[in-house]
Amino acid sequence: MKKLLPFLIISVFVSIIVTVFLSLASQNKMIVTIKNNTKKLPIKMQINKYQDSDCGMLIDNMEYISQVISPSAQTWFFHDHGGFVKWLEDKEFKDEAIIWVMSKDTKQWVDARDAFYSLIDKTPMGYGFGAYEKKAFGYVNFDTMRLRMLRGETLNNPHIRKQLLGNK
């Protein structure tokens, strides 16, 4: 029984978290996805109305938001660019998806594949990838950002964090 106790405690904790997220979603009528975005343009978002499609958290900050639109015109929302990379990886339409990211420098929606990415921004999930329309020293392109995310080379990795930020 003692060996099962930690498993039971973790299971109860996870169940409580899932229940809280589901109840918040139903109470606030949070938007998880939008269908029929036939123009395939970014949808105007409001704080605390959309749910991140990767982690399920409420999107309460518009600084690092992104949207993925499938060929069938369905749109998903994310509050950290690393999240859409992880979420999109196993989707059949990953190469055909239209991806919009909010640019930190111009405050405009930018095609994710044309954006440049900082590796050291303080993002909601801690991945560190801030999107920018204009290239600056140290920024990487979409393919490099995607590869770093999939390899786990984010600020959540203590070795990468130390490499990029030193002892901060």
C-alpha positions as CSV (number, residue, x, y, z in Angstrom):
1,M,0.0,0.0,0.0
2,K,2.9,2.4,0.8
3,K,4.2,2.0,-2.8
4,L,0.8,3.1,-4.2
5,L,0.4,6.1,-2.0
6,P,2.5,8.5,-4.0
7,F,0.8,7.4,-7.2
8,L,-2.7,7.9,-5.6
9,I,-1.7,11.4,-4.4
10,I,-0.4,12.4,-7.8
11,S,-3.5,11.0,-9.5
12,V,-5.8,13.0,-7.2
13,F,-3.8,16.1,-7.7
14,V,-3.9,15.8,-11.5
15,S,-7.7,15.0,-11.3
16,I,-8.2,18.2,-9.3
17,I,-6.3,20.3,-11.8
18,V,-8.1,18.9,-14.8
19,T,-11.5,19.4,-13.1
20,V,-10.6,23.1,-12.3
21,F,-9.6,23.7,-15.9
22,L,-12.7,22.1,-17.3
23,S,-15.0,24.0,-14.9
24,L,-13.3,27.3,-15.8
25,A,-13.8,26.5,-19.5
26,S,-17.5,25.8,-19.1
27,Q,-18.2,28.7,-16.7
28,N,-16.4,31.3,-18.8
29,K,-17.3,29.7,-22.2
30,M,-13.7,29.9,-23.2
31,I,-12.9,29.5,-26.8
32,V,-10.6,26.5,-27.6
33,T,-10.9,26.4,-31.3
34,I,-12.8,28.3,-34.1
35,K,-14.0,26.6,-37.2
36,N,-14.6,28.1,-40.7
37,N,-11.8,30.6,-40.6
38,T,-11.8,30.5,-44.4
39,K,-9.8,33.7,-44.9
40,K,-7.1,32.0,-42.8
41,L,-6.3,35.3,-41.1
42,P,-5.5,35.8,-37.4
43,I,-8.7,36.1,-35.3
44,K,-8.9,39.1,-33.0
45,M,-8.4,37.8,-29.5
46,Q,-9.4,39.0,-26.0
47,I,-7.7,38.4,-22.7
48,N,-9.2,35.6,-20.6
49,K,-11.5,34.4,-23.3
50,Y,-9.3,31.9,-25.1
51,Q,-7.8,28.6,-24.0
52,D,-4.3,27.4,-25.0
53,S,-4.6,24.4,-27.2
54,D,-1.4,22.8,-25.9
55,C,-1.5,23.2,-22.2
56,G,-5.1,24.1,-21.6
57,M,-4.3,27.3,-19.6
58,L,-6.3,30.5,-20.0
59,I,-4.6,33.0,-22.3
60,D,-4.3,36.0,-20.0
61,N,-1.5,37.9,-21.8
62,M,-1.3,38.8,-25.5
63,E,2.5,39.3,-25.7
64,Y,3.4,35.8,-26.9
65,I,0.2,34.6,-28.6
66,S,0.0,32.5,-31.7
67,Q,-2.6,30.9,-33.9
68,V,-2.5,27.8,-36.0
69,I,-4.9,27.4,-38.9
70,S,-5.4,24.0,-40.6
71,P,-6.1,23.5,-44.3
72,S,-9.7,22.8,-43.2
73,A,-9.9,26.4,-41.8
74,Q,-9.9,25.4,-38.1
75,T,-8.0,27.8,-35.8
76,W,-6.3,26.9,-32.5
77,F,-4.8,29.4,-30.0
78,F,-1.5,29.4,-28.0
79,H,0.0,31.7,-25.4
80,D,3.6,30.6,-25.9
81,H,5.2,30.0,-29.3
82,G,6.9,26.9,-28.1
83,G,3.5,25.4,-27.3
84,F,2.3,25.5,-30.9
85,V,5.5,23.8,-32.1
86,K,5.1,21.0,-29.7
87,W,1.3,20.7,-30.3
88,L,1.6,20.8,-34.1
89,E,4.4,18.2,-34.4
90,D,2.2,15.2,-34.7
91,K,-0.6,16.7,-36.8
92,E,-0.9,15.5,-40.4
93,F,-1.3,19.1,-41.6
94,K,1.8,20.5,-39.8
95,D,3.6,21.4,-43.1
96,E,0.4,23.0,-44.6
97,A,-0.7,24.9,-41.5
98,I,-0.8,28.6,-41.5
99,I,0.8,29.9,-38.3
100,W,0.5,33.5,-37.1
101,V,2.6,34.9,-34.2
102,M,2.3,38.2,-32.5
103,S,5.4,40.2,-33.1
104,K,6.9,41.8,-30.0
105,D,8.6,44.6,-31.9
106,T,5.8,45.7,-34.3
107,K,2.8,44.4,-32.3
108,Q,1.4,43.0,-35.5
109,W,0.5,39.4,-36.6
110,V,3.4,37.9,-38.6
111,D,3.6,34.6,-40.5
112,A,5.5,32.4,-38.1
113,R,7.8,31.1,-40.8
114,D,8.9,34.6,-41.7
115,A,9.4,35.8,-38.1
116,F,12.7,35.8,-36.1
117,Y,12.9,34.4,-32.6
118,S,14.7,35.5,-29.5
119,L,15.9,32.6,-27.3
120,I,15.8,34.4,-24.0
121,D,12.3,36.1,-23.6
122,K,10.4,35.4,-20.4
123,T,7.4,33.6,-22.0
124,P,4.4,32.1,-20.2
125,M,5.6,28.5,-20.4
126,G,9.2,29.4,-20.0
127,Y,10.4,28.3,-23.4
128,G,12.0,31.7,-24.2
129,F,11.0,32.2,-27.8
130,G,9.7,35.7,-28.5
131,A,8.7,36.4,-32.1
132,Y,9.9,39.5,-33.9
133,E,9.3,40.9,-37.3
134,K,12.7,42.5,-37.6
135,K,15.9,40.5,-37.3
136,A,18.3,41.4,-34.5
137,F,21.6,40.0,-33.2
138,G,21.0,36.6,-31.6
139,Y,17.6,36.0,-33.1
140,V,17.0,32.7,-35.0
141,N,14.7,31.8,-37.9
142,F,11.6,29.6,-37.6
143,D,13.3,26.3,-38.5
144,T,16.0,26.8,-35.8
145,M,13.4,27.8,-33.2
146,R,11.3,24.8,-34.0
147,L,14.3,22.4,-33.9
148,R,15.4,23.9,-30.6
149,M,11.9,23.5,-29.1
150,L,11.7,19.8,-30.3
151,R,15.1,19.0,-28.9
152,G,14.2,20.6,-25.5
153,E,16.8,23.4,-26.0
154,T,14.6,26.0,-24.2
155,L,15.0,28.1,-21.1
156,N,13.3,25.4,-19.2
157,N,16.4,23.3,-19.7
158,P,18.9,24.3,-16.9
159,H,22.0,23.7,-19.2
160,I,20.5,25.8,-22.0
161,R,19.4,28.5,-19.5
162,K,23.0,28.7,-18.1
163,Q,24.5,28.7,-21.6
164,L,22.2,31.6,-22.8
165,L,21.8,33.6,-19.6
166,G,24.9,32.8,-17.5
167,N,24.1,32.7,-13.8
168,K,20.9,34.7,-14.0
